[in-house]
Amino acid sequence: MIIFLTNSTKFYSITDNRSTVKTDEKREESGFMQYRVCMIAAIMVMLASPLFSQEYIGLGMHAGIHHDAGNQSNQNPMMDYEAQNNVLVGFSFKVNMYFLFVRTGCDVSFVLNKAKVENSSDEIEYVSLSYINVPAFAGFRFPLREMGELYMGMGVSYHIGEMKYKLASASESDDTLKIALGYGFVTGIEFKLFPFAHIYMEWQYYDSRSDAAINTEGASYNDYHIDFSGHRIFIGAMYYII
């Protein structure tokens, strides 16, 4: 009887150990399955949300305004002048990737009125700046439910500008062409008209200026640069091809 009980105890002990191992394996497998189910559900929720479901490539056309083109106050804070205003026309190319975006394009400016210096004692009588700008922005998108989205970003800009000017000491006007690389910021908002067609408004700011291009004081060096810095406001329409 003693041997039978001892053997029975060993037998039940071995059986209990095997049952414990199998139970632990089942718990681990069950936990792993729950983890996979949760991950799949999270991915499905992300893909179903407005923020992550819209991976589009868009082409846009816009028009805008640039007040104080040439930023004359940066040249001489004491200068009394009538600010130049430019109209801008251009296109944009925008790629949306989940909560990110990349935007580039090209803008061409047209002079509405040149900057006239009202103080006759200054070295410059007037300037007129026209330019082409190629920006490249990257940033973040914020959905506005089903209405559209807000986006904000920063990047670089490439300006090619021609400035016509008249020095007080000269009998005729002159012009100069300069290229400048700078940086900028963009904030925009899009509203859906149709799933494939949006209207948008943008504010852009650039800090970009060339090296000194004009000699205004009769010295042996140039002291006046072309300044592309300033604020731009745009309104346009975006068509999403994908």
C-alpha atoms as a printed R data frame, in Angstrom:
    type eleno elety resid chain resno       x       y       z
1   ATOM     1    CA   MET     A     1   0.000   0.000   0.000
2   ATOM     2    CA   ILE     A     2   2.852   2.400   0.838
3   ATOM     3    CA   ILE     A     3   4.511   1.769  -2.520
4   ATOM     4    CA   PHE     A     4   1.195   2.240  -4.336
5   ATOM     5    CA   LEU     A     5   0.542   5.539  -2.560
6   ATOM     6    CA   THR     A     6   4.058   6.778  -3.224
7   ATOM     7    CA   ASN     A     7   3.871   5.870  -6.879
8   ATOM     8    CA   SER     A     8   0.419   7.423  -7.078
9   ATOM     9    CA   THR     A     9   1.780  10.626  -5.572
10  ATOM    10    CA   LYS     A    10   4.584  10.745  -8.135
11  ATOM    11    CA   PHE     A    11   2.143  10.026 -10.935
12  ATOM    12    CA   TYR     A    12  -0.225  12.824  -9.876
13  ATOM    13    CA   SER     A    13   2.729  15.158  -9.369
14  ATOM    14    CA   ILE     A    14   3.981  14.562 -12.925
15  ATOM    15    CA   THR     A    15   0.444  14.953 -14.280
16  ATOM    16    CA   ASP     A    16  -0.019  18.225 -12.391
17  ATOM    17    CA   ASN     A    17   3.287  19.600 -13.767
18  ATOM    18    CA   ARG     A    18   2.292  18.740 -17.325
19  ATOM    19    CA   SER     A    19  -1.110  20.375 -16.806
20  ATOM    20    CA   THR     A    20   0.561  23.535 -15.493
21  ATOM    21    CA   VAL     A    21   2.889  23.732 -18.504
22  ATOM    22    CA   LYS     A    22  -0.016  23.271 -20.923
23  ATOM    23    CA   THR     A    23  -2.052  25.924 -19.089
24  ATOM    24    CA   ASP     A    24   0.850  28.405 -19.249
25  ATOM    25    CA   GLU     A    25   1.299  27.715 -22.954
26  ATOM    26    CA   LYS     A    26  -2.411  28.287 -23.551
27  ATOM    27    CA   ARG     A    27  -2.290  31.565 -21.600
28  ATOM    28    CA   GLU     A    28   0.710  32.751 -23.608
29  ATOM    29    CA   GLU     A    29  -0.957  31.806 -26.870
30  ATOM    30    CA   SER     A    30  -4.176  33.496 -25.780
31  ATOM    31    CA   GLY     A    31  -2.273  36.659 -24.781
32  ATOM    32    CA   PHE     A    32  -0.446  36.720 -28.109
33  ATOM    33    CA   MET     A    33  -3.744  36.323 -29.996
34  ATOM    34    CA   GLN     A    34  -5.292  39.187 -28.005
35  ATOM    35    CA   TYR     A    35  -2.252  41.357 -28.811
36  ATOM    36    CA   ARG     A    36  -2.583  40.608 -32.531
37  ATOM    37    CA   VAL     A    37  -6.310  41.320 -32.465
38  ATOM    38    CA   CYS     A    38  -5.727  44.644 -30.694
39  ATOM    39    CA   MET     A    39  -3.018  45.641 -33.179
40  ATOM    40    CA   ILE     A    40  -5.213  44.760 -36.163
41  ATOM    41    CA   ALA     A    41  -8.138  46.687 -34.665
42  ATOM    42    CA   ALA     A    42  -5.932  49.733 -34.024
43  ATOM    43    CA   ILE     A    43  -4.632  49.698 -37.594
44  ATOM    44    CA   MET     A    44  -8.175  49.399 -38.944
45  ATOM    45    CA   VAL     A    45  -9.310  52.350 -36.825
46  ATOM    46    CA   MET     A    46  -6.362  54.422 -38.037
47  ATOM    47    CA   LEU     A    47  -7.041  53.597 -41.656
48  ATOM    48    CA   ALA     A    48 -10.740  54.319 -41.235
49  ATOM    49    CA   SER     A    49 -10.178  57.751 -39.674
50  ATOM    50    CA   PRO     A    50 -10.271  60.876 -41.894
51  ATOM    51    CA   LEU     A    51  -6.675  61.702 -40.998
52  ATOM    52    CA   PHE     A    52  -5.150  58.479 -42.226
53  ATOM    53    CA   SER     A    53  -7.511  57.521 -45.017
54  ATOM    54    CA   GLN     A    54  -6.653  60.395 -47.355
55  ATOM    55    CA   GLU     A    55  -3.390  59.830 -49.172
56  ATOM    56    CA   TYR     A    56  -3.772  62.195 -52.082
57  ATOM    57    CA   ILE     A    57  -1.709  63.883 -54.737
58  ATOM    58    CA   GLY     A    58  -3.108  67.292 -55.600
59  ATOM    59    CA   LEU     A    59  -2.528  69.977 -58.217
60  ATOM    60    CA   GLY     A    60  -3.616  73.508 -57.410
61  ATOM    61    CA   MET     A    61  -3.878  76.944 -58.994
62  ATOM    62    CA   HIS     A    62  -3.878  80.112 -56.910
63  ATOM    63    CA   ALA     A    63  -3.526  83.881 -56.871
64  ATOM    64    CA   GLY     A    64  -2.263  86.119 -54.109
65  ATOM    65    CA   ILE     A    65  -0.917  89.443 -52.941
66  ATOM    66    CA   HIS     A    66   2.483  90.536 -51.625
67  ATOM    67    CA   HIS     A    67   2.470  93.867 -49.790
68  ATOM    68    CA   ASP     A    68   5.712  95.831 -49.459
69  ATOM    69    CA   ALA     A    69   7.563  93.781 -52.065
70  ATOM    70    CA   GLY     A    70  11.241  94.600 -51.756
71  ATOM    71    CA   ASN     A    71  10.919  95.255 -48.009
72  ATOM    72    CA   GLN     A    72  12.388  98.742 -48.316
73  ATOM    73    CA   SER     A    73  12.110  99.472 -44.593
74  ATOM    74    CA   ASN     A    74  14.708  96.752 -44.005
75  ATOM    75    CA   GLN     A    75  17.149  98.664 -46.198
76  ATOM    76    CA   ASN     A    76  16.691 101.942 -44.365
77  ATOM    77    CA   PRO     A    77  14.273 102.177 -41.397
78  ATOM    78    CA   MET     A    78  14.236 105.974 -41.763
79  ATOM    79    CA   MET     A    79  13.128 105.838 -45.416
80  ATOM    80    CA   ASP     A    80   9.762 107.424 -46.140
81  ATOM    81    CA   TYR     A    81   8.273 105.593 -49.094
82  ATOM    82    CA   GLU     A    82   5.118 104.265 -50.717
83  ATOM    83    CA   ALA     A    83   5.143 100.477 -50.385
84  ATOM    84    CA   GLN     A    84   5.168  98.341 -53.515
85  ATOM    85    CA   ASN     A    85   2.361  95.826 -54.063
86  ATOM    86    CA   ASN     A    86   2.620  92.722 -56.259
87  ATOM    87    CA   VAL     A    87   0.016  90.283 -57.530
88  ATOM    88    CA   LEU     A    88   1.125  86.648 -57.604
89  ATOM    89    CA   VAL     A    89  -0.150  83.842 -59.802
90  ATOM    90    CA   GLY     A    90   1.080  80.285 -59.539
91  ATOM    91    CA   PHE     A    91   0.475  76.583 -59.116
92  ATOM    92    CA   SER     A    92   1.084  74.132 -56.287
93  ATOM    93    CA   PHE     A    93   1.832  70.415 -56.082
94  ATOM    94    CA   LYS     A    94   0.843  68.814 -52.776
95  ATOM    95    CA   VAL     A    95   1.309  65.258 -51.497
96  ATOM    96    CA   ASN     A    96  -0.562  64.107 -48.382
97  ATOM    97    CA   MET     A    97   0.927  61.184 -46.440
98  ATOM    98    CA   TYR     A    98  -1.108  60.269 -43.379
99  ATOM    99    CA   PHE     A    99  -0.589  63.180 -40.959
100 ATOM   100    CA   LEU     A   100   2.235  64.717 -43.045
101 ATOM   101    CA   PHE     A   101   2.337  66.754 -46.249
102 ATOM   102    CA   VAL     A   102   4.880  67.967 -48.780
103 ATOM   103    CA   ARG     A   103   4.144  71.000 -50.947
104 ATOM   104    CA   THR     A   104   6.010  72.711 -53.751
105 ATOM   105    CA   GLY     A   105   5.088  74.819 -56.765
106 ATOM   106    CA   CYS     A   106   5.960  78.045 -58.516
107 ATOM   107    CA   ASP     A   107   4.753  81.650 -58.137
108 ATOM   108    CA   VAL     A   108   5.251  84.543 -60.553
109 ATOM   109    CA   SER     A   109   4.819  88.129 -59.342
110 ATOM   110    CA   PHE     A   110   3.521  91.116 -61.292
111 ATOM   111    CA   VAL     A   111   4.053  94.699 -60.137
112 ATOM   112    CA   LEU     A   112   0.927  96.704 -59.271
113 ATOM   113    CA   ASN     A   113   2.780  99.821 -58.169
114 ATOM   114    CA   LYS     A   114   6.468 100.527 -57.669
115 ATOM   115    CA   ALA     A   115   7.940 101.705 -54.377
116 ATOM   116    CA   LYS     A   116   8.397 105.483 -54.563
117 ATOM   117    CA   VAL     A   117  10.680 107.206 -52.093
118 ATOM   118    CA   GLU     A   118   8.975 110.381 -50.926
119 ATOM   119    CA   ASN     A   119  12.028 111.986 -49.321
120 ATOM   120    CA   SER     A   120  14.033 113.533 -52.153
121 ATOM   121    CA   SER     A   121  17.204 113.577 -50.067
122 ATOM   122    CA   ASP     A   122  17.472 109.755 -50.187
123 ATOM   123    CA   GLU     A   123  19.808 108.067 -52.667
124 ATOM   124    CA   ILE     A   124  17.013 106.109 -54.423
125 ATOM   125    CA   GLU     A   125  13.974 107.625 -56.110
126 ATOM   126    CA   TYR     A   126  12.058 104.430 -56.766
127 ATOM   127    CA   VAL     A   127  12.422 100.625 -57.048
128 ATOM   128    CA   SER     A   128  10.281  98.004 -58.776
129 ATOM   129    CA   LEU     A   129  10.791  94.323 -57.947
130 ATOM   130    CA   SER     A   130   9.340  91.367 -59.851
131 ATOM   131    CA   TYR     A   131  10.336  87.769 -59.176
132 ATOM   132    CA   ILE     A   132   9.740  84.048 -59.545
133 ATOM   133    CA   ASN     A   133   9.605  81.926 -56.395
134 ATOM   134    CA   VAL     A   134   9.938  78.136 -56.104
135 ATOM   135    CA   PRO     A   135   9.168  76.981 -52.529
136 ATOM   136    CA   ALA     A   136   9.368  73.539 -50.940
137 ATOM   137    CA   PHE     A   137   7.503  72.946 -47.669
138 ATOM   138    CA   ALA     A   138   6.957  69.968 -45.381
139 ATOM   139    CA   GLY     A   139   4.815  69.800 -42.276
140 ATOM   140    CA   PHE     A   140   1.784  68.422 -40.450
141 ATOM   141    CA   ARG     A   141  -1.898  68.020 -41.315
142 ATOM   142    CA   PHE     A   142  -4.803  68.464 -38.894
143 ATOM   143    CA   PRO     A   143  -8.241  67.208 -40.039
144 ATOM   144    CA   LEU     A   144 -11.338  69.376 -39.583
145 ATOM   145    CA   ARG     A   145 -13.812  66.513 -39.376
146 ATOM   146    CA   GLU     A   146 -15.399  66.126 -42.804
147 ATOM   147    CA   MET     A   147 -14.943  69.774 -43.824
148 ATOM   148    CA   GLY     A   148 -11.272  69.684 -44.786
149 ATOM   149    CA   GLU     A   149  -7.960  70.170 -43.049
150 ATOM   150    CA   LEU     A   150  -5.527  72.644 -41.543
151 ATOM   151    CA   TYR     A   151  -1.841  72.296 -42.366
152 ATOM   152    CA   MET     A   152   1.334  73.972 -41.158
153 ATOM   153    CA   GLY     A   153   4.918  73.593 -42.299
154 ATOM   154    CA   MET     A   154   8.246  75.154 -43.090
155 ATOM   155    CA   GLY     A   155  10.848  74.824 -45.807
156 ATOM   156    CA   VAL     A   156  13.136  76.571 -48.251
157 ATOM   157    CA   SER     A   157  12.578  79.016 -51.099
158 ATOM   158    CA   TYR     A   158  14.416  79.820 -54.310
159 ATOM   159    CA   HIS     A   159  13.880  83.361 -55.640
160 ATOM   160    CA   ILE     A   160  14.896  84.787 -59.001
161 ATOM   161    CA   GLY     A   161  14.233  88.525 -59.060
162 ATOM   162    CA   GLU     A   162  14.685  91.525 -61.290
163 ATOM   163    CA   MET     A   163  14.710  94.961 -59.702
164 ATOM   164    CA   LYS     A   164  14.412  98.157 -61.684
165 ATOM   165    CA   TYR     A   165  15.546 101.269 -59.852
166 ATOM   166    CA   LYS     A   166  16.359 104.943 -60.281
167 ATOM   167    CA   LEU     A   167  19.129 106.550 -58.265
168 ATOM   168    CA   ALA     A   168  18.801 110.186 -57.333
169 ATOM   169    CA   SER     A   169  22.266 110.842 -58.767
170 ATOM   170    CA   ALA     A   170  21.545 109.111 -62.088
171 ATOM   171    CA   SER     A   171  19.789 110.501 -65.121
172 ATOM   172    CA   GLU     A   172  18.299 107.162 -66.179
173 ATOM   173    CA   SER     A   173  16.901 104.071 -64.480
174 ATOM   174    CA   ASP     A   174  18.777 100.786 -64.320
175 ATOM   175    CA   ASP     A   175  18.029  97.160 -63.447
176 ATOM   176    CA   THR     A   176  19.720  94.167 -61.869
177 ATOM   177    CA   LEU     A   177  18.975  90.434 -61.691
178 ATOM   178    CA   LYS     A   178  19.678  88.393 -58.565
179 ATOM   179    CA   ILE     A   179  19.072  84.898 -57.168
180 ATOM   180    CA   ALA     A   180  18.557  84.197 -53.471
181 ATOM   181    CA   LEU     A   181  17.983  81.102 -51.346
182 ATOM   182    CA   GLY     A   182  16.003  81.530 -48.148
183 ATOM   183    CA   TYR     A   183  13.566  79.821 -45.809
184 ATOM   184    CA   GLY     A   184   9.854  80.167 -45.205
185 ATOM   185    CA   PHE     A   185   6.731  79.117 -43.332
186 ATOM   186    CA   VAL     A   186   3.258  78.183 -44.544
187 ATOM   187    CA   THR     A   187  -0.118  77.824 -42.851
188 ATOM   188    CA   GLY     A   188  -3.108  76.808 -44.916
189 ATOM   189    CA   ILE     A   189  -6.669  75.616 -44.656
190 ATOM   190    CA   GLU     A   190  -8.587  73.488 -47.168
191 ATOM   191    CA   PHE     A   191 -12.342  73.114 -47.517
192 ATOM   192    CA   LYS     A   192 -13.951  70.271 -49.451
193 ATOM   193    CA   LEU     A   193 -16.282  71.138 -52.283
194 ATOM   194    CA   PHE     A   194 -16.202  67.589 -53.633
195 ATOM   195    CA   PRO     A   195 -14.088  64.558 -52.630
196 ATOM   196    CA   PHE     A   196 -11.641  65.413 -55.421
197 ATOM   197    CA   ALA     A   197 -11.905  69.248 -55.398
198 ATOM   198    CA   HIS     A   198 -10.947  71.601 -52.558
199 ATOM   199    CA   ILE     A   199 -10.540  75.334 -52.162
200 ATOM   200    CA   TYR     A   200  -7.697  76.597 -49.997
201 ATOM   201    CA   MET     A   201  -6.257  79.711 -48.417
202 ATOM   202    CA   GLU     A   202  -2.616  80.099 -47.427
203 ATOM   203    CA   TRP     A   203  -0.415  82.495 -45.503
204 ATOM   204    CA   GLN     A   204   3.272  82.339 -46.347
205 ATOM   205    CA   TYR     A   205   6.247  84.159 -44.918
206 ATOM   206    CA   TYR     A   206   9.764  84.169 -46.390
207 ATOM   207    CA   ASP     A   207  13.118  85.404 -45.173
208 ATOM   208    CA   SER     A   208  15.242  85.671 -48.299
209 ATOM   209    CA   ARG     A   209  17.615  88.329 -49.606
210 ATOM   210    CA   SER     A   210  20.441  88.556 -52.077
211 ATOM   211    CA   ASP     A   211  23.915  89.838 -51.500
212 ATOM   212    CA   ALA     A   212  24.515  93.569 -52.081
213 ATOM   213    CA   ALA     A   213  23.653  94.389 -55.681
214 ATOM   214    CA   ILE     A   214  23.534  98.192 -56.023
215 ATOM   215    CA   ASN     A   215  25.886 101.005 -55.113
216 ATOM   216    CA   THR     A   216  23.728 103.862 -53.817
217 ATOM   217    CA   GLU     A   217  26.327 106.034 -52.090
218 ATOM   218    CA   GLY     A   218  28.972 106.355 -54.788
219 ATOM   219    CA   ALA     A   219  31.450 104.229 -52.864
220 ATOM   220    CA   SER     A   220  33.597 101.444 -54.293
221 ATOM   221    CA   TYR     A   221  31.300  98.728 -52.933
222 ATOM   222    CA   ASN     A   222  27.625  97.759 -53.265
223 ATOM   223    CA   ASP     A   223  25.443  98.519 -50.263
224 ATOM   224    CA   TYR     A   224  21.890  97.758 -51.392
225 ATOM   225    CA   HIS     A   225  20.510  94.215 -51.695
226 ATOM   226    CA   ILE     A   226  17.320  92.765 -53.158
227 ATOM   227    CA   ASP     A   227  15.026  91.648 -50.353
228 ATOM   228    CA   PHE     A   228  12.354  89.032 -51.117
229 ATOM   229    CA   SER     A   229  11.244  88.756 -47.469
230 ATOM   230    CA   GLY     A   230   7.684  89.350 -46.404
231 ATOM   231    CA   HIS     A   231   4.163  87.989 -46.116
232 ATOM   232    CA   ARG     A   232   2.014  86.510 -48.886
233 ATOM   233    CA   ILE     A   233  -1.685  85.650 -48.880
234 ATOM   234    CA   PHE     A   234  -3.085  83.156 -51.415
235 ATOM   235    CA   ILE     A   235  -6.452  81.725 -52.366
236 ATOM   236    CA   GLY     A   236  -6.870  78.883 -54.828
237 ATOM   237    CA   ALA     A   237  -8.405  75.576 -55.839
238 ATOM   238    CA   MET     A   238  -6.883  72.096 -55.485
239 ATOM   239    CA   TYR     A   239  -7.763  69.102 -57.633
240 ATOM   240    CA   TYR     A   240  -6.760  65.697 -56.241
241 ATOM   241    CA   ILE     A   241  -5.812  63.281 -58.984
242 ATOM   242    CA   ILE     A   242  -5.431  60.369 -56.541
